[in-house]
């Protein structure tokens, strides 16, 4: 079956297209996360990324673990208060 006929069949049955399903999934993910921007000297990001890969982590996971580890060592309660 061609992709056009699959999409036509989905539309007739009221099913979501792949695009709609992906969009909905991305929106749910964005509701649970925040974006931060970190500015570093050129080339530094690649060095950090390579080091994180050696540790078996993504750069995001590596930085998050470093921050949480430092906060734990300081005895800081970093739980996020629940919004009403």
N, C-alpha and C positions, 0 to 999 in steps of 0.2 A: 504494500500500500504506500502511496506517495505521502509526503508530509502534508501536502495540501488537503488530501482527502482525510487524513487523520484529524487535522484541524477542523475541517468541515463537520466531521462526525462529532467531535467534542462540542462544537458550537450548537449543533442540533440537540445534543443530549444535555446541554446546560453545564457541561463540565468546564473547568478552568483550563485555559491554554497553559503551556509551559511558562510562558512569559508572565502571565497573571499569577501563577503559583510561586514562581521565583520572586516576583515583586512583593507578594504578601509575606513570604518568608523573610525577605530582607527587611521589610518594615517591622516585623516582630522582633528581629535581632536588634535593629537600631533603637527600639524602645527600651531595651535592656542595657545598652552601652552608651558610653560617652566617648568623644574623640578629643585627643590632646595632640598638640603639635610641639615637637621638640626640635630646636635649632642647634645643630652641631657643625663644626668645621667640615669643609669638603673632604670626603674620603673617610671620615670618622665612622659614619654609619656602616660602611662596608666592613670596616674592621670589627665593629661591635657585632654585626650580623654573622661574620665568620666565627667569632668567638662563641656566640650563642649556639651556632650550628655544631661546634665541637662539643658543647655541653648537651646537645640533643634537644635544643629548645628553639622556638622562634624568637626573634628579637623582642617582640612584644611580651611574650611569656618570661623571657630572661629579665627584662627591665622590671616587670611587675614583681617577680620573685625577689629581686634585689631590694626594691622599695619595701615590700612586706617584711622581708628578713630584717632590714634595718629598723623598721617600726616595732617588730617583735622584740628585738634586742633592747630597744629603748623602753619597752613595757607600755607602748602606746596602744590604746584601744581604737583600732581603725575600722570598726564596724560602722556601716552606713546607717544612719537613723531611717526608719521607715517613714515614708510620706503618707499622710492621711488622705 
